[in-house]
Amino acid sequence: MPLSPAVVNTGFALPRSPATPLSPDYALATGGRYLFWLDIGRLVAESIERTPMMLPPGLPTGAVLTVALFLCARRNWHRSGPCRRAAHVAYERNGLRVVPTVPCGQ
């Protein structure tokens, strides 16, 4: 049985409509609240990836991927380094599942 495509898609959505991805051309407002989304599968038109990338071939089911976001909301972040948040997800042939982890900085 052929495997489904494993294109990595990322983007943003508004909290009031989390299932509706924002256009990659949508300007995020300073101080605005957004949801970050990650999808692995077929190419999603609203993905913010400029160059679509595939997962490496032969990635085993259950492989844990780290998703790290670097937030620049703090003043003078360039002096202290950006605030980082990370999550781990496990790659499954039928989708992704969140792996419980300790938040960054703890």
C-alpha positions in Angstrom: 0.0 0.0 0.0 1.6 3.4 -1.0 2.1 5.9 1.8 0.4 9.2 1.8 2.5 12.3 1.1 4.5 13.6 4.1 4.8 17.3 3.3 5.4 19.5 6.3 2.9 22.4 6.5 2.8 25.1 9.1 0.8 28.2 9.6 -1.4 30.3 11.8 -5.1 30.5 12.7 -7.3 32.8 14.8 -8.4 31.4 18.2 -12.0 31.9 17.3 -11.7 29.8 14.2 -8.9 27.3 14.8 -9.9 25.1 11.8 -9.5 27.9 9.3 -5.9 28.5 8.4 -4.9 32.1 7.7 -3.5 33.0 4.4 0.3 33.1 4.3 -0.1 36.8 3.2 -2.1 37.7 6.3 -0.2 40.2 8.4 0.0 39.2 12.1 -0.7 42.1 14.4 1.8 43.0 17.1 0.4 41.7 20.4 -2.3 39.6 18.6 -3.2 36.1 19.6 -2.8 33.4 17.1 -2.7 29.6 17.0 0.3 27.9 15.4 -0.6 24.7 13.4 1.5 21.9 12.0 0.2 19.4 9.5 2.1 16.5 7.8 0.4 15.1 4.7 -0.7 16.6 1.4 0.4 20.2 0.6 -1.9 22.8 2.3 -2.4 25.9 0.2 -2.4 28.1 3.4 1.0 26.8 4.6 3.5 29.5 5.3 6.4 27.3 4.0 8.0 29.1 1.0 9.6 25.8 -0.1 7.5 22.7 0.7 9.6 20.1 2.4 9.0 16.4 2.9 9.8 14.3 5.9 12.9 12.2 5.4 12.1 8.9 3.6 12.0 5.9 5.9 11.0 7.9 9.0 9.7 5.2 11.4 6.2 5.3 12.8 6.4 6.7 16.3 9.4 8.9 15.5 9.3 12.0 17.8 9.7 15.4 16.1 10.5 18.6 18.1 8.6 21.7 17.1 10.3 24.8 18.4 8.8 28.3 18.2 10.9 31.4 18.8 8.8 34.2 20.0 10.0 37.8 19.8 7.4 39.4 22.1 9.8 40.4 24.8 11.5 43.8 24.8 15.2 43.6 24.1 14.9 40.0 23.1 18.0 40.5 21.0 20.0 40.9 24.2 18.6 38.0 26.2 17.8 35.7 23.3 14.3 35.0 22.0 11.8 33.2 24.2 11.5 29.6 23.0 8.5 27.2 23.3 8.7 23.7 22.2 6.4 20.7 21.8 7.0 17.2 20.7 4.8 15.3 18.3 5.1 11.7 17.2 4.8 10.9 13.5 2.2 8.2 12.9 1.2 7.0 9.5 -2.4 8.3 10.0 -1.4 11.6 11.6 0.4 13.3 14.4 -0.1 12.9 18.1 1.2 15.2 20.9 3.9 13.7 23.2 3.7 15.1 26.7 6.9 17.0 27.5 8.2 19.5 30.0 7.9 23.1 28.7 11.0 24.9 27.7 12.7 26.8 30.6 11.7 24.2 33.2 
